[in-house]
Amino acid sequence: MSLLDVFRPDVLAMHAYHVQDAAGFIKLDAMENPFALPPELQAKLGERLGHVALNRYPGTRINDLHAALRAHAGVPADMGLVLGNGSDELISLLSVACARPGAVALAPLPGFVMYEAFAKQTGMKFVGVPLTPDFELDGPAMLAAVREHKPALTYIAYPNNPTANLWDADVIEQVVQAVAANAQAGQPGLVIIDEAYQPFASQSWRDRLPAHPHVLLMRTLSKFGLAGVRLGYMMGRADLIEQVEKVRPPYNISVLNTEAALFALEHEGEFTRQATLIKSERERLMAALATMPGAKAYPSEANMILVRVNDAAGTFAALKARGILIKNVSGLHQLLANCVRLTVGAPAENDALIAALSEILREPLHTLQA
């Protein structure tokens, strides 16, 4: 016997989340906004945070953040809103709140890995439904899985990570309706539309939300430009959000996170400007990739681009040797064979990436991988 035997066997078999050491590198591996605040706003934020009462637990200031987020996201007055320490925590809270015996969480794959991770951590069964070879939502397979497994939680990332694309809204609607039909048969479930990359997308599900009471909409300020602040939020029917609120840890949003988020929302125009530039740079990267024989870039509505190459590991290593960090996602799912994910950086960072990839991806893409 060992002290490690106190831990669950499935936990012992897990791997901890690993973050690459990015010191000294151009960091294009984590879908972060590459832009810092302008110096004037940095100074104002620093002064404001200096007056925060760090000796006190978070108080009613959190209500101001709720109001600001409601205004920012256009949350209907009759809907609930719950905050998380990043959207990761919200996914965890959903799993905790819905992990009844035999409960199932369902999501398309490849997708955001935390849907599966948090489901399994809470004892839920996870069902992954493969996307099509072009990373589109497989409507018939999704509908069949919803009908068979009667999921308590169905996750739809809009756009998806790591594929960066927006799926067909009509197919998503069919999935939403199929989950509703399960409820009529005595097996209710929730659909969570995850719009983490909404600042860079051409469409949103928000306006459809009132028509579907079993749908919750989740967003984060990480892609807005505040990855270090760790603030996610989820909206939906008030009595549903209330149940998630019950399992939320007290004071999960710190006074510093609250004040920094409020400051950012007050200066929303600066972050909108940054998002516009990122979208422009995304199109420039896509155009450059289209000229490289050894690359196939997939459509993107996020601040990242999925690219299939001849050798994902080799491409990752070659870029790292040139001082550029990207993400090799080829091991996440068989559909991602030899795929890498590029975060859209600042113009100078993208210049360096384009120059490096132009040297690395000279050989035509193999037919079987194209």
C-alpha positions as CSV (number, residue, x, y, z in Angstrom):
1,M,0.0,0.0,0.0
2,S,1.1,3.6,-0.7
3,L,-0.1,7.0,0.3
4,L,-1.0,7.5,-3.3
5,D,-3.7,4.8,-2.9
6,V,-5.8,7.4,-1.1
7,F,-6.4,8.9,-4.6
8,R,-9.0,7.6,-7.0
9,P,-7.5,5.2,-9.6
10,D,-8.7,7.4,-12.5
11,V,-7.0,10.4,-11.0
12,L,-3.8,8.5,-10.7
13,A,-4.0,7.7,-14.4
14,M,-4.6,11.3,-15.4
15,H,-2.0,13.8,-16.6
16,A,-1.7,17.3,-15.2
17,Y,-2.3,20.2,-17.6
18,H,1.1,21.3,-18.9
19,V,1.9,24.9,-19.9
20,Q,4.9,25.4,-22.2
21,D,7.7,27.7,-20.9
22,A,7.4,30.7,-23.2
23,A,10.2,32.8,-21.9
24,G,12.1,34.3,-24.8
25,F,9.7,33.0,-27.4
26,I,7.1,34.6,-29.7
27,K,4.1,33.0,-28.0
28,L,1.5,31.8,-30.5
29,D,0.4,28.7,-28.7
30,A,-2.5,29.6,-26.4
31,M,-5.0,31.9,-28.3
32,E,-4.1,34.9,-26.2
33,N,-4.7,38.5,-27.2
34,P,-1.1,39.6,-28.1
35,F,-1.8,43.3,-27.2
36,A,-1.1,44.9,-23.9
37,L,-3.0,47.9,-22.7
38,P,-1.7,51.3,-24.0
39,P,0.6,52.9,-21.4
40,E,-1.9,55.5,-20.3
41,L,-4.5,52.8,-19.5
42,Q,-1.9,50.7,-17.8
43,A,-1.2,53.6,-15.5
44,K,-4.9,54.2,-14.8
45,L,-5.5,50.5,-14.1
46,G,-2.5,50.3,-11.8
47,E,-3.7,53.3,-9.8
48,R,-7.2,51.8,-9.6
49,L,-6.0,48.4,-8.4
50,G,-3.8,50.1,-5.8
51,H,-6.9,51.3,-4.0
52,V,-8.6,47.9,-3.9
53,A,-9.2,46.6,-0.4
54,L,-7.1,43.4,-0.5
55,N,-7.7,42.8,3.2
56,R,-11.4,42.3,2.6
57,Y,-13.3,39.5,1.0
58,P,-15.1,40.4,-2.3
59,G,-18.3,42.3,-1.5
60,T,-21.1,44.0,-3.4
61,R,-18.7,45.4,-6.0
62,I,-19.4,42.0,-7.8
63,N,-22.9,43.3,-8.4
64,D,-21.5,46.1,-10.5
65,L,-19.6,43.6,-12.5
66,H,-22.8,41.6,-13.1
67,A,-24.5,44.8,-14.3
68,A,-21.6,45.7,-16.6
69,L,-21.4,42.2,-18.1
70,R,-25.2,42.2,-18.7
71,A,-24.9,45.5,-20.6
72,H,-21.8,44.3,-22.5
73,A,-23.3,41.0,-23.6
74,G,-26.9,42.1,-23.9
75,V,-28.2,39.6,-21.3
76,P,-32.0,39.8,-21.1
77,A,-33.2,41.2,-17.7
78,D,-35.2,38.0,-16.9
79,M,-32.2,35.7,-17.4
80,G,-29.7,34.6,-14.8
81,L,-26.0,35.2,-14.9
82,V,-23.3,33.3,-13.1
83,L,-19.5,34.1,-13.0
84,G,-16.6,31.7,-13.0
85,N,-12.9,31.8,-12.5
86,G,-12.6,31.5,-16.3
87,S,-15.1,29.5,-18.3
88,D,-13.2,26.4,-17.1
89,E,-14.7,26.7,-13.7
90,L,-18.2,27.1,-15.1
91,I,-17.7,23.8,-17.0
92,S,-16.6,22.2,-13.7
93,L,-19.6,23.6,-11.9
94,L,-22.0,22.3,-14.5
95,S,-20.5,18.9,-14.1
96,V,-20.7,19.0,-10.3
97,A,-24.3,20.2,-10.5
98,C,-25.5,17.7,-13.0
99,A,-23.5,14.5,-12.1
100,R,-26.5,12.4,-11.1
101,P,-25.9,8.6,-11.2
102,G,-25.6,7.5,-14.9
103,A,-25.5,11.1,-16.2
104,V,-23.9,11.7,-19.6
105,A,-22.0,14.7,-21.0
106,L,-21.7,14.8,-24.8
107,A,-19.6,16.9,-27.2
108,P,-18.2,16.8,-30.7
109,L,-14.6,15.7,-31.1
110,P,-12.0,17.1,-31.6
111,G,-13.1,19.8,-29.2
112,F,-12.3,21.6,-26.0
113,V,-10.6,19.0,-23.8
114,M,-12.1,20.3,-20.5
115,Y,-15.6,19.2,-21.4
116,E,-14.4,15.6,-21.2
117,A,-12.0,16.2,-18.3
118,F,-14.5,17.8,-15.9
119,A,-17.2,15.3,-16.8
120,K,-15.0,12.4,-15.9
121,Q,-13.7,14.1,-12.8
122,T,-17.2,14.2,-11.4
123,G,-18.1,10.6,-12.4
124,M,-20.2,11.5,-15.5
125,K,-19.9,9.3,-18.6
126,F,-18.5,11.3,-21.5
127,V,-19.6,10.6,-25.1
128,G,-17.6,12.1,-27.9
129,V,-19.0,12.4,-31.4
130,P,-16.4,12.7,-34.2
131,L,-16.7,15.7,-36.6
132,T,-16.6,15.1,-40.3
133,P,-13.1,15.0,-42.0
134,D,-13.5,18.7,-42.8
135,F,-14.2,19.4,-39.1
136,E,-17.9,20.1,-39.7
137,L,-20.6,19.0,-37.2
138,D,-21.8,15.5,-38.2
139,G,-25.6,16.2,-37.9
140,P,-26.9,12.6,-38.2
141,A,-24.2,11.3,-35.8
142,M,-25.0,14.0,-33.3
143,L,-28.7,13.4,-33.4
144,A,-28.3,9.7,-33.1
145,A,-26.0,10.1,-30.1
146,V,-28.4,12.6,-28.4
147,R,-31.3,10.1,-28.9
148,E,-29.3,7.1,-27.7
149,H,-27.4,8.6,-24.7
150,K,-30.0,11.2,-23.4
151,P,-27.2,13.5,-22.3
152,A,-27.6,15.8,-19.3
153,L,-25.0,18.2,-20.8
154,T,-24.4,18.7,-24.5
155,Y,-21.6,21.1,-25.4
156,I,-21.4,23.0,-28.6
157,A,-18.4,25.3,-29.1
158,Y,-19.2,28.2,-31.4
159,P,-16.5,28.6,-32.8
160,N,-14.8,25.3,-32.0
161,N,-11.4,24.8,-30.4
162,P,-9.0,23.7,-31.9
163,T,-10.6,23.7,-35.4
164,A,-11.6,27.4,-35.2
165,N,-14.7,27.1,-37.4
166,L,-18.3,28.0,-36.9
167,W,-20.6,25.1,-37.4
168,D,-23.8,25.2,-39.5
169,A,-26.4,27.0,-37.3
170,D,-29.2,24.9,-38.7
171,V,-27.5,21.7,-37.7
172,I,-27.0,23.1,-34.2
173,E,-30.6,23.9,-34.1
174,Q,-31.5,20.3,-34.9
175,V,-29.3,19.1,-32.0
176,V,-30.9,21.7,-29.7
177,Q,-34.4,20.4,-30.7
178,A,-33.3,16.8,-30.2
179,V,-32.3,17.5,-26.6
180,A,-35.6,19.2,-26.1
181,A,-37.4,16.1,-27.5
182,N,-35.6,14.0,-24.9
183,A,-37.1,16.2,-22.2
184,Q,-40.6,15.6,-23.5
185,A,-39.8,11.9,-23.1
186,G,-38.7,12.3,-19.5
187,Q,-35.0,12.7,-20.0
188,P,-34.2,16.4,-19.7
189,G,-30.9,17.9,-20.7
190,L,-29.1,21.2,-21.2
191,V,-27.3,22.5,-24.2
192,I,-24.3,24.7,-23.5
193,I,-23.3,27.0,-26.3
194,D,-19.7,27.9,-25.6
195,E,-18.8,31.2,-27.3
196,A,-15.3,31.7,-25.9
197,Y,-14.1,33.1,-29.2
198,Q,-17.1,35.4,-29.9
199,P,-15.0,38.6,-30.3
200,F,-13.6,37.2,-33.5
201,A,-16.7,35.4,-34.9
202,S,-19.2,36.7,-37.4
203,Q,-22.2,35.1,-35.7
204,S,-23.5,34.5,-32.1
205,W,-26.2,32.3,-30.6
206,R,-27.3,35.0,-28.1
207,D,-30.4,36.2,-30.0
208,R,-31.7,32.6,-30.3
209,L,-31.3,32.0,-26.5
210,P,-34.8,33.2,-25.4
211,A,-36.5,30.7,-27.8
212,H,-34.7,27.7,-26.1
213,P,-35.1,27.6,-22.3
214,H,-32.8,24.6,-22.0
215,V,-29.9,26.3,-23.7
216,L,-27.2,28.1,-21.7
217,L,-24.7,30.5,-23.3
218,M,-21.2,30.6,-22.0
219,R,-18.5,33.3,-22.7
220,T,-15.2,34.4,-21.3
221,L,-13.2,37.6,-21.1
222,S,-10.0,35.6,-21.8
223,K,-10.3,36.1,-25.6
224,F,-11.7,39.6,-25.1
225,G,-8.1,40.4,-23.9
226,L,-8.0,39.4,-20.2
227,A,-6.7,35.8,-20.2
228,G,-4.7,36.6,-17.0
229,V,-7.8,37.9,-15.2
230,R,-9.6,34.6,-15.4
231,L,-13.3,35.6,-15.8
232,G,-16.0,33.5,-17.4
233,Y,-19.7,34.1,-17.4
234,M,-22.8,32.1,-18.3
235,M,-26.3,33.2,-19.0
236,G,-29.7,31.5,-19.3
237,R,-33.0,30.8,-17.7
238,A,-32.9,32.1,-14.2
239,D,-33.9,29.0,-12.3
240,L,-31.3,26.9,-14.2
241,I,-28.5,29.4,-13.5
242,E,-29.5,29.4,-9.9
243,Q,-28.7,25.7,-9.6
244,V,-25.2,26.4,-10.9
245,E,-24.9,29.3,-8.5
246,K,-25.5,27.0,-5.6
247,V,-22.3,25.0,-6.2
248,R,-20.2,28.0,-7.0
249,P,-17.5,28.5,-4.4
250,P,-17.9,31.7,-2.3
251,Y,-15.6,34.6,-3.4
252,N,-14.5,32.7,-6.5
253,I,-14.0,36.1,-8.3
254,S,-11.3,38.1,-6.5
255,V,-11.4,41.8,-5.8
256,L,-8.5,42.3,-8.3
257,N,-10.3,40.2,-11.0
258,T,-13.5,42.2,-10.5
259,E,-11.9,45.6,-10.7
260,A,-9.7,44.7,-13.7
261,A,-12.7,43.3,-15.5
262,L,-14.8,46.4,-14.7
263,F,-12.0,48.6,-16.0
264,A,-11.7,46.7,-19.2
265,L,-15.5,46.9,-19.9
266,E,-15.4,50.6,-19.3
267,H,-12.7,50.8,-22.0
268,E,-14.4,48.3,-24.3
269,G,-13.5,50.4,-27.4
270,E,-9.8,49.6,-27.0
271,F,-10.5,45.9,-26.9
272,T,-12.8,46.1,-29.9
273,R,-10.0,47.9,-31.7
274,Q,-7.6,45.1,-30.8
275,A,-10.1,42.4,-32.0
276,T,-10.6,44.2,-35.3
277,L,-6.8,44.2,-35.8
278,I,-6.5,40.5,-34.9
279,K,-9.2,39.6,-37.4
280,S,-7.4,41.6,-40.1
281,E,-4.1,39.8,-39.2
282,R,-6.0,36.5,-39.3
283,E,-6.9,37.1,-42.9
284,R,-3.3,38.1,-43.7
285,L,-2.1,34.9,-42.2
286,M,-4.7,32.8,-44.1
287,A,-3.6,34.5,-47.4
288,A,0.0,33.7,-46.7
289,L,-0.6,30.1,-45.8
290,A,-2.5,29.7,-49.0
291,T,0.7,30.3,-50.9
292,M,2.7,27.6,-49.0
293,P,2.7,24.2,-50.8
294,G,3.1,22.3,-47.5
295,A,0.1,23.8,-45.7
296,K,-3.7,23.4,-45.7
297,A,-5.3,26.0,-43.5
298,Y,-8.9,25.5,-42.4
299,P,-11.5,28.3,-42.2
300,S,-11.3,30.3,-39.0
301,E,-13.7,32.4,-37.1
302,A,-11.5,32.6,-34.0
303,N,-8.1,34.1,-33.1
304,M,-6.3,30.9,-34.2
305,I,-5.9,28.9,-37.4
306,L,-5.7,25.1,-37.7
307,V,-3.2,24.0,-40.3
308,R,-2.4,20.5,-41.7
309,V,1.2,20.0,-42.6
310,N,3.3,17.0,-43.6
311,D,5.0,16.7,-40.2
312,A,3.4,18.4,-37.2
313,A,6.1,17.5,-34.8
314,G,8.8,18.6,-37.2
315,T,7.1,21.9,-37.9
316,F,6.6,22.5,-34.2
317,A,10.3,21.8,-33.5
318,A,11.5,23.9,-36.5
319,L,9.5,26.9,-35.4
320,K,10.6,26.5,-31.8
321,A,14.2,26.5,-33.0
322,R,13.4,29.8,-34.6
323,G,12.0,31.2,-31.4
324,I,8.3,30.7,-32.1
325,L,5.9,28.6,-30.0
326,I,2.8,27.1,-31.6
327,K,0.6,24.2,-30.5
328,N,1.0,20.7,-32.0
329,V,-2.5,19.3,-31.7
330,S,-1.9,16.2,-33.8
331,G,-2.1,13.9,-30.8
332,L,-5.5,15.1,-29.6
333,H,-7.6,13.2,-32.0
334,Q,-7.1,11.0,-35.1
335,L,-8.9,13.6,-37.3
336,L,-6.1,16.1,-36.3
337,A,-3.3,14.0,-37.8
338,N,-0.3,16.3,-38.6
339,C,-2.3,19.4,-37.6
340,V,-0.8,22.4,-35.8
341,R,-2.7,25.4,-34.3
342,L,-1.4,28.9,-34.8
343,T,-2.5,31.8,-32.6
344,V,-2.9,35.0,-34.5
345,G,-0.3,37.4,-33.0
346,A,0.6,41.0,-33.4
347,P,1.7,42.1,-36.9
348,A,5.5,41.8,-36.2
349,E,4.9,38.3,-34.6
350,N,2.9,37.2,-37.7
351,D,5.6,38.5,-40.0
352,A,8.1,36.3,-38.2
353,L,5.7,33.3,-38.3
354,I,5.1,33.8,-42.1
355,A,8.8,34.0,-42.8
356,A,9.6,30.9,-40.8
357,L,6.7,28.8,-42.3
358,S,7.6,29.9,-45.8
359,E,11.0,28.2,-45.3
360,I,9.6,25.2,-43.4
361,L,6.6,24.3,-45.6
362,R,8.2,24.3,-49.0
363,E,7.4,20.6,-49.8
364,P,3.9,20.0,-51.3
365,L,1.4,18.5,-48.9
366,H,1.0,14.8,-49.2
367,T,-2.1,13.7,-51.1
368,L,-3.4,11.5,-48.3
369,Q,-3.2,14.4,-45.7
370,A,-4.6,17.1,-48.0
